[in-house]
Amino acid sequence: MAPERISRRVRSIPPSGIRRFFDIAATMPNVISLGVGEPDFITPPEIRSVGQRSIDLTTAYTSNAGMLELRVAVANHLRRHYGLEYDPEEELLITVGVSEGMLSTALALLNPSDEVLIPEPCFVAYPACVQFADARPVYVPTRVEDQFQVTGAALESMVTSRTRAMLIGYPNNPTGAVQTPELMQEVAAVAERHDLIVISDEIYDRLVYGMSHTCFATLPGMKSRTVLLGGFSKSYAMTGWRLGWMAAPPDIAEAVRKVHQYAIMSAPTMSQHAALAALEHGEASVQAMVAEYDRRRQVIVHGFNSIGLPTFEPKGAFYAFPYVGHLGFTSDQFCDQLLKEEQVAVIPGDAFGPSGAGYVRACYATAMDKIEEALERVERFVRKIA
């Protein structure tokens, strides 16, 4: 028998639970997609124009860590919003989106047999990044009764002698949950008690409604054990520019930079110039987009609840997470039939972890008229199956 061509590591990781619905929807006319987690806004003009001009100026590599001017701007951003102090030369790295930062961090920090606690439902890349590093993801369930926030007790119950780190993501994809400061303190207490590294994905930090975001590294004693991940894709509508950043203590930053150096070399140069413009001139655009997302959020949550799909109020990101389990369908069945019969694409909740079973993720980062039409189609579908 010929040897297996694909590594056991890759074979052990299932395909993304999101991708199948994207592929089906792409072949169908008249589909309204509430599936892709991507702003429908185009990158603001004050950012686009700088990226366009940069192509005429230079297409060369930057330093491995990214343009120093951009790292300084990120440091200023973190100081301005959170009172955090990071050394741009020793503690900051410009990455190819948060996903690359997360994978490079996992490869730099984790050893085989290490365990990483991951509150779920969570972004689909979290467990995969841990597995690519030959470590073991350990799901920590969250519940709608707790607004899908993770508690210290839930984390504590999953700690073993092999637990090395926690990987958390608030504001949360897919639920839209935002962790309260009190519960963040509980997470911090578990990290302190067991000497854990915390990888905190805060890509949606600027997209919060009616409350404040707690940056994990601001909690007492946490900056020295936190890998803070952020970026430009969501807040500045820059998904295709593929740019993020990582802030961490010097020893961790150096290790992650080593992985990044060999795997990536440097993030795209023109994207770095555009990101610098975003930090320096993009705040008004961020505020305008947040206001519009908030308007859409209220419409879609009210709409789902009126249809009879119970939906808790998301406080961040741009996702609603309605419950469909009472209709007698699995999440996958509901999404499949809704797409085929009404041409509305949403994502099964259990694609994001076991606690998502019975839910679906609906992204409201699409135009209001499409959201309203999608709600009408969903209501028609629910009436029919009920």
C-alpha positions as CSV (number, residue, x, y, z in Angstrom):
1,M,0.0,0.0,0.0
2,A,1.3,3.4,-0.9
3,P,2.1,5.7,2.0
4,E,-0.5,8.3,2.9
5,R,0.3,11.5,1.0
6,I,-1.4,13.9,3.5
7,S,-0.1,14.4,7.0
8,R,-2.0,13.0,9.9
9,R,-2.1,16.5,11.4
10,V,-4.0,18.0,8.4
11,R,-6.2,14.9,8.0
12,S,-7.3,15.2,11.6
13,I,-8.7,18.7,11.1
14,P,-12.1,18.8,9.4
15,P,-12.9,21.3,6.7
16,S,-14.5,24.6,7.8
17,G,-18.1,24.2,8.6
18,I,-18.7,27.6,7.0
19,R,-17.3,26.8,3.6
20,R,-20.0,24.4,2.3
21,F,-22.7,27.0,2.5
22,F,-20.6,29.6,0.8
23,D,-19.9,27.2,-2.0
24,I,-23.6,26.3,-2.5
25,A,-24.8,29.9,-2.3
26,A,-22.2,30.9,-4.9
27,T,-24.0,28.7,-7.5
28,M,-27.5,30.0,-6.8
29,P,-29.2,33.2,-8.2
30,N,-31.0,35.7,-5.9
31,V,-29.2,34.5,-2.7
32,I,-29.1,36.9,0.2
33,S,-26.0,36.0,2.2
34,L,-26.0,36.6,5.9
35,G,-23.1,34.1,6.1
36,V,-19.8,35.8,5.4
37,G,-18.4,37.8,8.3
38,E,-17.3,40.7,6.2
39,P,-18.3,44.4,6.1
40,D,-20.4,45.4,3.1
41,F,-18.7,48.8,3.3
42,I,-15.8,49.5,0.9
43,T,-12.6,50.6,2.6
44,P,-13.0,54.3,3.3
45,P,-11.5,56.6,0.7
46,E,-8.9,58.2,3.0
47,I,-7.4,54.8,3.5
48,R,-7.8,53.5,-0.1
49,S,-6.1,56.4,-1.6
50,V,-3.0,56.0,0.5
51,G,-2.8,52.3,-0.4
52,Q,-3.1,53.1,-4.0
53,R,-0.4,55.7,-4.0
54,S,1.9,53.5,-2.1
55,I,2.1,51.1,-5.0
56,D,3.7,53.9,-7.1
57,L,6.2,54.6,-4.3
58,T,7.5,51.1,-3.2
59,T,6.6,47.5,-3.7
60,A,9.6,46.2,-1.6
61,Y,9.5,44.2,1.6
62,T,9.3,46.0,4.9
63,S,11.2,44.8,8.0
64,N,9.9,41.4,9.2
65,A,8.1,43.1,12.1
66,G,6.4,45.6,9.8
67,M,7.0,49.3,9.2
68,L,8.2,51.0,12.3
69,E,5.9,53.9,11.7
70,L,2.9,51.5,11.7
71,R,4.0,49.8,14.9
72,V,4.4,53.2,16.5
73,A,0.8,54.0,15.4
74,V,-0.5,50.8,16.8
75,A,1.3,51.5,20.1
76,N,-0.3,55.0,20.1
77,H,-3.7,53.4,19.4
78,L,-3.4,51.0,22.3
79,R,-2.3,53.8,24.6
80,R,-5.1,56.1,23.5
81,H,-7.9,53.6,23.8
82,Y,-6.7,51.4,26.7
83,G,-3.9,53.1,28.5
84,L,-1.5,50.3,27.5
85,E,2.2,50.9,26.9
86,Y,3.9,48.6,24.3
87,D,7.4,49.1,22.9
88,P,7.0,49.3,19.1
89,E,10.4,47.7,18.5
90,E,10.3,44.9,21.0
91,E,6.6,44.1,21.7
92,L,4.7,44.6,18.4
93,L,4.5,42.7,15.2
94,I,2.4,43.4,12.0
95,T,0.8,40.2,10.8
96,V,-1.2,39.0,7.8
97,G,-4.5,39.4,9.6
98,V,-5.3,38.0,13.0
99,S,-5.5,34.5,11.7
100,E,-1.8,34.5,10.8
101,G,-0.9,36.1,14.1
102,M,-2.9,33.4,15.9
103,L,-1.3,30.5,14.0
104,S,2.2,32.0,14.4
105,T,1.6,32.4,18.2
106,A,0.4,28.8,18.5
107,L,3.5,27.5,16.7
108,A,5.7,29.7,18.8
109,L,4.3,28.8,22.2
110,L,2.7,25.3,22.2
111,N,4.3,21.9,22.5
112,P,2.8,18.5,21.7
113,S,0.4,17.4,24.4
114,D,-0.2,20.9,25.6
115,E,-3.8,21.8,26.2
116,V,-5.5,25.1,25.3
117,L,-8.8,26.1,26.9
118,I,-11.2,27.6,24.2
119,P,-14.6,29.0,25.2
120,E,-17.1,28.1,22.6
121,P,-19.0,28.8,20.3
122,C,-15.9,30.4,18.8
123,F,-14.3,31.3,15.5
124,V,-13.6,28.2,13.5
125,A,-9.8,28.9,13.2
126,Y,-9.2,28.7,17.0
127,P,-9.1,24.9,17.4
128,A,-7.4,24.4,14.1
129,C,-4.5,26.7,15.0
130,V,-4.0,24.8,18.2
131,Q,-4.1,21.5,16.3
132,F,-1.6,22.7,13.7
133,A,0.8,23.2,16.6
134,D,0.2,19.6,17.6
135,A,-1.5,20.7,20.8
136,R,-5.0,19.9,22.0
137,P,-7.9,22.3,22.0
138,V,-10.2,21.9,25.0
139,Y,-13.7,23.3,24.5
140,V,-15.2,25.2,27.4
141,P,-19.0,25.5,26.9
142,T,-20.9,28.8,27.2
143,R,-24.7,29.2,27.5
144,V,-27.3,31.6,26.4
145,E,-28.4,31.9,30.0
146,D,-25.0,33.6,30.6
147,Q,-25.2,35.6,27.4
148,F,-22.5,33.3,26.0
149,Q,-19.9,34.7,28.4
150,V,-17.4,32.3,29.9
151,T,-17.2,32.0,33.7
152,G,-14.2,31.4,35.8
153,A,-15.8,28.3,37.2
154,A,-16.3,26.8,33.7
155,L,-12.6,27.4,32.9
156,E,-11.4,26.1,36.2
157,S,-13.3,22.8,35.7
158,M,-11.3,22.1,32.5
159,V,-7.8,22.9,33.8
160,T,-5.4,19.9,33.9
161,S,-1.7,19.5,34.5
162,R,-1.2,19.9,30.7
163,T,-3.1,23.2,30.4
164,R,-0.7,25.7,28.9
165,A,-2.9,28.6,27.6
166,M,-6.3,30.0,27.0
167,L,-7.6,31.3,23.7
168,I,-10.4,33.7,24.1
169,G,-12.3,35.9,21.6
170,Y,-14.5,38.8,22.8
171,P,-16.4,40.5,21.3
172,N,-17.4,37.0,20.1
173,N,-17.8,35.5,16.7
174,P,-20.3,33.9,16.2
175,T,-22.6,35.0,19.1
176,G,-21.9,38.7,19.4
177,A,-21.3,38.3,23.1
178,V,-19.2,40.8,25.0
179,Q,-17.6,39.7,28.3
180,T,-18.3,42.0,31.3
181,P,-15.4,43.3,33.3
182,E,-16.4,41.2,36.2
183,L,-16.3,38.0,34.2
184,M,-13.0,39.1,32.6
185,Q,-11.6,39.3,36.1
186,E,-12.7,35.7,36.7
187,V,-10.8,34.6,33.5
188,A,-7.8,36.6,34.7
189,A,-7.9,34.9,38.1
190,V,-7.8,31.4,36.5
191,A,-4.9,32.5,34.3
192,E,-3.0,33.8,37.4
193,R,-3.8,30.8,39.5
194,H,-2.5,28.3,36.9
195,D,0.2,30.4,35.3
196,L,-1.4,30.3,31.9
197,I,-0.7,32.4,28.8
198,V,-3.8,34.1,27.4
199,I,-4.2,34.6,23.7
200,S,-6.9,37.3,23.3
201,D,-8.4,37.8,19.9
202,E,-9.9,41.3,20.0
203,I,-10.4,42.0,16.3
204,Y,-14.0,43.3,17.0
205,D,-12.9,45.6,19.9
206,R,-14.3,48.7,18.2
207,L,-17.6,47.2,17.3
208,V,-19.4,47.3,20.6
209,Y,-22.9,48.6,21.3
210,G,-24.2,50.1,24.5
211,M,-21.3,49.0,26.7
212,S,-17.5,49.2,26.8
213,H,-15.0,46.6,25.7
214,T,-12.6,45.3,28.3
215,C,-9.1,44.8,26.8
216,F,-7.7,41.7,28.5
217,A,-4.2,43.0,28.8
218,T,-5.5,46.0,30.9
219,L,-6.5,43.7,33.8
220,P,-4.1,43.7,36.8
221,G,-1.1,41.5,36.2
222,M,-2.3,40.3,32.8
223,K,-0.2,42.3,30.3
224,S,2.8,40.1,31.1
225,R,1.0,36.9,30.2
226,T,-1.2,38.1,27.3
227,V,-0.8,37.8,23.6
228,L,-3.1,40.6,22.3
229,L,-4.3,40.2,18.7
230,G,-6.1,42.9,16.7
231,G,-6.4,44.2,13.2
232,F,-8.0,46.3,10.6
233,S,-10.4,44.0,8.7
234,K,-13.6,44.6,10.7
235,S,-13.4,48.1,12.1
236,Y,-12.0,49.7,9.0
237,A,-13.6,47.5,6.4
238,M,-10.2,46.2,5.2
239,T,-10.8,42.5,5.0
240,G,-9.0,42.0,1.6
241,W,-6.0,44.0,2.7
242,R,-5.1,41.2,5.1
243,L,-3.4,43.1,7.9
244,G,-3.4,42.6,11.7
245,W,-1.1,43.1,14.6
246,M,0.2,41.2,17.7
247,A,1.2,42.8,21.0
248,A,3.0,40.6,23.6
249,P,5.9,40.6,26.1
250,P,9.3,40.8,24.5
251,D,10.2,37.1,24.8
252,I,6.9,36.0,23.3
253,A,7.0,38.6,20.6
254,E,10.5,37.5,19.6
255,A,9.4,33.9,19.3
256,V,6.3,34.7,17.3
257,R,8.4,37.0,15.0
258,K,10.7,34.1,14.3
259,V,7.8,32.0,13.0
260,H,6.5,35.0,11.1
261,Q,9.9,35.7,9.6
262,Y,10.2,32.2,8.0
263,A,6.6,31.7,7.0
264,I,5.6,35.2,5.9
265,M,8.7,37.5,5.6
266,S,6.6,40.6,6.0
267,A,3.0,41.7,5.7
268,P,2.0,43.3,2.4
269,T,3.7,46.7,2.1
270,M,0.8,48.6,0.5
271,S,-1.6,47.3,3.1
272,Q,0.7,48.6,5.8
273,H,0.7,52.1,4.3
274,A,-3.1,51.9,4.2
275,A,-3.3,50.7,7.8
276,L,-1.2,53.6,8.9
277,A,-3.7,56.0,7.2
278,A,-6.5,54.1,8.9
279,L,-5.1,54.7,12.4
280,E,-4.3,58.3,11.7
281,H,-7.4,59.4,9.7
282,G,-10.0,56.7,9.9
283,E,-11.8,57.3,13.2
284,A,-14.8,59.2,11.7
285,S,-15.4,56.3,9.3
286,V,-15.2,53.8,12.2
287,Q,-17.8,55.7,14.2
288,A,-20.1,56.0,11.1
289,M,-19.9,52.3,10.4
290,V,-20.5,51.4,14.1
291,A,-23.7,53.5,14.1
292,E,-25.0,51.8,11.0
293,Y,-24.2,48.3,12.4
294,D,-26.0,49.2,15.5
295,R,-29.1,50.2,13.5
296,R,-29.0,46.9,11.6
297,R,-28.4,44.9,14.8
298,Q,-31.6,46.2,16.3
299,V,-33.6,45.5,13.2
300,I,-32.3,41.9,12.8
301,V,-32.6,40.9,16.5
302,H,-36.2,42.3,16.7
303,G,-37.0,40.6,13.4
304,F,-35.8,37.2,14.5
305,N,-37.6,37.4,17.8
306,S,-40.8,38.5,16.1
307,I,-40.6,35.5,13.7
308,G,-40.3,33.2,16.7
309,L,-36.6,32.5,16.6
310,P,-35.4,33.5,20.1
311,T,-32.3,35.7,19.8
312,F,-30.4,37.2,22.8
313,E,-29.2,40.8,22.2
314,P,-25.6,40.7,20.8
315,K,-23.5,43.5,22.3
316,G,-20.6,43.4,19.8
317,A,-19.2,42.3,16.4
318,F,-21.9,42.0,13.7
319,Y,-23.6,38.7,14.3
320,A,-26.9,37.6,15.6
321,F,-27.3,34.0,16.9
322,P,-31.0,33.0,16.8
323,Y,-32.2,29.6,18.2
324,V,-33.9,27.3,15.7
325,G,-33.7,24.0,17.6
326,H,-37.3,24.2,18.7
327,L,-38.4,23.8,15.1
328,G,-37.4,20.2,14.9
329,F,-34.4,20.7,12.7
330,T,-30.7,20.5,13.4
331,S,-28.8,23.7,12.7
332,D,-27.4,22.1,9.5
333,Q,-30.8,21.0,8.3
334,F,-32.3,24.4,8.9
335,C,-29.5,26.2,7.0
336,D,-29.7,23.7,4.2
337,Q,-33.4,24.0,3.6
338,L,-33.5,27.8,4.1
339,L,-30.9,28.2,1.5
340,K,-32.6,25.8,-1.0
341,E,-36.2,27.0,-0.5
342,E,-35.7,30.8,0.2
343,Q,-32.2,31.5,-1.0
344,V,-31.0,32.9,2.4
345,A,-27.6,31.8,3.5
346,V,-26.8,31.5,7.3
347,I,-24.3,29.3,9.0
348,P,-25.0,26.4,11.4
349,G,-24.2,27.3,15.0
350,D,-22.4,24.0,15.7
351,A,-19.8,24.9,13.0
352,F,-18.4,27.1,15.8
353,G,-18.4,24.4,18.6
354,P,-20.8,22.0,20.3
355,S,-22.6,24.8,22.3
356,G,-23.8,26.2,19.0
357,A,-26.0,23.2,18.3
358,G,-29.6,24.4,17.6
359,Y,-28.5,27.9,16.7
360,V,-27.5,29.7,13.4
361,R,-25.2,32.6,12.8
362,A,-26.6,35.5,10.8
363,C,-24.2,38.3,9.9
364,Y,-25.8,41.8,9.7
365,A,-22.8,43.4,8.0
366,T,-25.0,43.7,4.9
367,A,-27.3,46.4,3.5
368,M,-30.5,47.1,5.4
369,D,-32.8,46.4,2.5
370,K,-31.2,42.9,2.1
371,I,-31.6,42.3,5.9
372,E,-35.3,43.2,5.7
373,E,-35.8,41.0,2.6
374,A,-34.0,38.2,4.3
375,L,-36.2,38.5,7.4
376,E,-39.3,38.3,5.2
377,R,-38.0,35.1,3.5
378,V,-37.0,33.5,6.9
379,E,-40.5,34.3,8.2
380,R,-42.1,32.7,5.2
381,F,-39.9,29.6,5.7
382,V,-40.6,29.3,9.4
383,R,-44.4,29.6,8.9
384,K,-44.2,26.9,6.3
385,I,-42.2,24.4,8.4
386,A,-44.1,25.2,11.6
